[in-house]
Amino acid sequence: MGVLEEEWAGILWGKQMAKKLIVRWNEGQEQKRVEQVMRQELALTPHQIRSAKFREEGIRIDGSQVRINAYLHPGEVLEVLLEPERRSLAEAAAGGAGGCRQGREDNGGTGSVEAGLPEAVPGPLDILYEDEDLIVLNKPAGLVVHPAHGHYKDTLANYLTFYF
């Protein structure tokens, strides 16, 4: 593999900084498709590759935007811009909101919900089992699982955010 560097890209997604992976393909190495380098050398998931290829600054060779079927030749530099990893609800609850705003965003009355944790609201939870890694609930029929149009504070996600 070529020389791998990681740096913070200076691009914000929400309140988190994007990460840029830089691979300098060494002289003497065979040319390889960008997708192969991303999968095999960088160990990126299909989701990370898909996300990067649809971003304007997502995948570049020597500063020029390329597709994943382009070839990386010896002496060239591949840059891949990755968005920050999303944390699970349990991780976010344990460590706080991680800079994400919670709850409903005032968006001119459209009622859209911003990415991040839902607003913490007390509510009924019928807990059947709980340990350090798992919680099993009896969800009543009609209870909305996550915030959506018309349901911003009366969902299972709101109740679980409050609980944790």
C-alpha positions as CSV (number, residue, x, y, z in Angstrom):
1,M,0.0,0.0,0.0
2,G,1.0,3.6,-0.5
3,V,1.7,6.0,2.3
4,L,-1.6,6.7,4.2
5,E,-2.2,10.0,6.1
6,E,-5.3,11.2,7.9
7,E,-6.2,14.8,8.4
8,W,-9.2,16.9,9.5
9,A,-10.5,18.5,6.3
10,G,-11.7,21.7,7.8
11,I,-15.3,21.0,6.5
12,L,-18.1,20.9,9.0
13,W,-21.0,18.4,8.9
14,G,-23.3,19.7,11.6
15,K,-20.9,20.4,14.4
16,Q,-18.4,17.6,13.5
17,M,-15.3,17.9,11.3
18,A,-15.0,15.8,8.2
19,K,-11.9,13.6,7.9
20,K,-9.7,13.3,4.8
21,L,-7.7,10.2,4.0
22,I,-4.7,10.7,1.8
23,V,-2.9,7.9,0.0
24,R,0.4,8.5,-1.8
25,W,0.7,5.7,-4.3
26,N,4.4,4.7,-4.4
27,E,6.6,4.4,-7.5
28,G,6.9,0.7,-8.3
29,Q,3.4,-0.2,-7.3
30,E,1.0,-1.4,-10.0
31,Q,-1.9,0.9,-11.1
32,K,-5.1,0.0,-9.3
33,R,-8.7,1.1,-9.6
34,V,-9.7,3.7,-7.0
35,E,-12.6,1.5,-5.8
36,Q,-10.2,-1.3,-5.1
37,V,-7.9,1.0,-3.2
38,M,-10.8,2.3,-1.1
39,R,-12.1,-1.2,-0.3
40,Q,-8.9,-3.1,0.1
41,E,-6.3,-0.6,1.2
42,L,-8.4,1.9,3.2
43,A,-11.0,-0.7,4.4
44,L,-13.9,1.6,3.7
45,T,-17.4,0.3,3.9
46,P,-19.7,0.4,0.9
47,H,-21.7,3.2,2.6
48,Q,-18.5,5.3,3.1
49,I,-17.6,4.8,-0.6
50,R,-21.1,5.7,-1.8
51,S,-21.2,8.7,0.4
52,A,-17.8,10.0,-0.8
53,K,-18.5,9.5,-4.5
54,F,-21.6,11.7,-4.4
55,R,-19.7,14.6,-2.7
56,E,-18.1,17.3,-4.8
57,E,-14.8,17.0,-2.9
58,G,-15.3,13.3,-2.1
59,I,-12.8,11.5,-4.3
60,R,-9.8,13.2,-5.9
61,I,-6.5,12.2,-7.6
62,D,-3.9,14.9,-7.6
63,G,-6.6,17.5,-6.8
64,S,-9.0,16.5,-9.7
65,Q,-12.4,14.9,-9.0
66,V,-12.5,11.3,-10.2
67,R,-14.9,8.4,-10.3
68,I,-14.3,5.2,-8.5
69,N,-13.5,3.4,-11.8
70,A,-10.5,5.6,-12.4
71,Y,-7.0,4.2,-12.0
72,L,-4.5,5.3,-9.4
73,H,-1.0,5.3,-11.0
74,P,2.4,5.3,-9.3
75,G,3.3,8.7,-8.0
76,E,-0.3,9.9,-7.7
77,V,-2.1,11.1,-4.6
78,L,-5.6,9.9,-3.8
79,E,-7.7,12.0,-1.4
80,V,-11.0,10.7,0.1
81,L,-13.3,12.9,2.1
82,L,-15.3,11.1,4.8
83,E,-18.2,12.5,6.7
84,P,-18.1,12.0,10.5
85,E,-19.3,8.7,11.7
86,R,-22.8,8.7,13.3
87,R,-23.0,7.5,16.8
88,S,-25.7,5.1,18.0
89,L,-28.4,6.4,20.3
90,A,-26.8,4.6,23.3
91,E,-23.4,6.1,22.6
92,A,-24.8,9.6,22.2
93,A,-26.8,9.3,25.4
94,A,-23.8,8.1,27.3
95,G,-21.6,10.9,26.0
96,G,-24.1,13.7,25.6
97,A,-25.4,15.0,22.3
98,G,-21.9,15.4,20.9
99,G,-22.6,18.9,19.7
100,C,-25.8,18.0,17.9
101,R,-28.8,20.2,18.6
102,Q,-31.7,18.2,19.9
103,G,-35.3,18.2,19.1
104,R,-37.3,20.2,16.6
105,E,-35.7,22.8,14.4
106,D,-37.6,26.0,13.8
107,N,-37.6,25.9,10.1
108,G,-40.3,28.4,9.1
109,G,-43.1,26.2,10.4
110,T,-42.2,23.2,8.2
111,G,-41.6,21.1,11.4
112,S,-38.6,19.2,10.0
113,V,-36.4,17.3,12.5
114,E,-32.7,18.0,12.6
115,A,-30.2,15.1,12.6
116,G,-29.1,14.2,16.1
117,L,-30.8,13.0,19.2
118,P,-34.6,13.6,19.5
119,E,-35.7,15.9,22.3
120,A,-35.8,14.1,25.6
121,V,-39.4,13.8,26.8
122,P,-40.6,11.7,29.7
123,G,-43.0,9.0,28.7
124,P,-44.2,5.4,29.4
125,L,-41.7,2.6,28.7
126,D,-42.7,-1.0,29.2
127,I,-39.2,-2.5,29.7
128,L,-39.1,-6.3,29.5
129,Y,-35.3,-6.7,29.8
130,E,-32.3,-4.4,30.1
131,D,-28.5,-4.9,30.5
132,E,-25.4,-2.9,29.6
133,D,-25.8,-3.5,25.8
134,L,-29.5,-4.2,25.2
135,I,-32.9,-3.0,26.1
136,V,-36.1,-5.0,25.1
137,L,-39.4,-3.1,25.2
138,N,-43.0,-3.9,24.7
139,K,-44.0,-1.1,22.2
140,P,-47.7,-0.4,22.3
141,A,-49.6,-0.3,19.0
142,G,-49.9,3.2,17.7
143,L,-46.8,4.5,19.4
144,V,-44.6,6.2,16.7
145,V,-41.0,5.0,16.8
146,H,-39.1,8.2,15.8
147,P,-39.9,11.8,15.2
148,A,-41.8,12.5,12.0
149,H,-44.3,15.0,10.6
150,G,-46.9,15.6,13.3
151,H,-45.0,13.6,15.9
152,Y,-42.0,15.6,17.4
153,K,-42.2,14.9,21.1
154,D,-44.4,11.8,21.5
155,T,-42.3,9.0,20.1
156,L,-40.4,6.0,21.4
157,A,-37.1,7.7,20.5
158,N,-38.1,10.8,22.6
159,Y,-38.9,8.6,25.6
160,L,-35.7,6.5,25.3
161,T,-33.6,9.7,25.0
162,F,-35.1,10.9,28.3
163,Y,-34.6,7.4,29.9
164,F,-30.9,7.3,29.0
